[in-house]
């Protein structure tokens, strides 16, 4: 199996960017929902999934555009 080094590098960079971003936003969502008094775990998990998904799409788009322009 041949490894695509450019794709591997892009994946590592994207994951490296995503880890601190996800931690920060997950914490902020928990803080905000706690301030609003939300105790329902389903609402908390759905909110986190929605926020983190939007952030992941934006992050992945930016990384892909950056690596796409480096051809």
C-alpha positions in Angstrom: 0.0 0.0 0.0 1.4 3.4 -1.0 1.0 6.2 1.4 0.0 9.6 0.1 2.3 11.8 2.1 0.5 15.1 1.2 -2.8 13.6 2.4 -1.2 12.2 5.5 0.3 15.6 6.3 -3.0 17.4 5.7 -4.8 14.9 8.0 -2.2 15.4 10.8 -2.4 19.2 10.6 -6.2 19.1 10.5 -6.4 16.8 13.6 -3.8 19.0 15.4 -5.8 22.1 14.7 -9.0 20.3 15.7 -8.0 19.0 19.1 -7.5 22.3 20.9 -10.4 23.9 19.0 -12.8 21.1 19.9 -11.7 21.1 23.5 -12.2 24.9 23.8 -15.6 24.9 22.1 -16.8 21.8 24.0 -15.9 23.5 27.3 -17.6 26.8 26.2 -20.8 24.9 25.2 -20.8 23.2 28.6 -20.2 26.5 30.4 -23.0 28.3 28.5 -25.5 25.5 28.9 -24.7 25.3 32.6 -25.2 29.1 32.9 -28.6 28.7 31.3 -29.4 25.9 33.7 -29.7 23.2 31.2 -29.5 19.8 32.9 -30.9 17.5 30.2 -28.0 15.4 29.0 -29.7 14.8 25.6 -29.9 18.6 25.0 -26.3 19.1 26.1 -25.0 16.3 23.8 -27.1 17.4 20.8 -25.9 21.0 21.2 -22.3 19.9 21.4 -22.6 17.7 18.4 -24.2 20.5 16.4 -21.6 23.1 17.4 -18.6 20.8 16.9 -19.9 19.6 13.5 -20.2 23.2 12.2 -16.7 24.0 13.5 -15.3 20.8 12.0 -16.8 21.6 8.6 -15.4 25.2 8.6 -12.0 24.0 9.8 -11.8 21.2 7.3 -12.8 23.6 4.5 -10.1 26.1 5.5 -7.4 23.4 5.7 -8.5 21.9 2.3 -8.5 25.3 0.6 -5.0 26.0 2.1 -3.6 22.7 0.9 -5.4 23.0 -2.4 -3.7 26.3 -3.1 -0.3 24.8 -2.5 -0.3 22.7 -5.7 
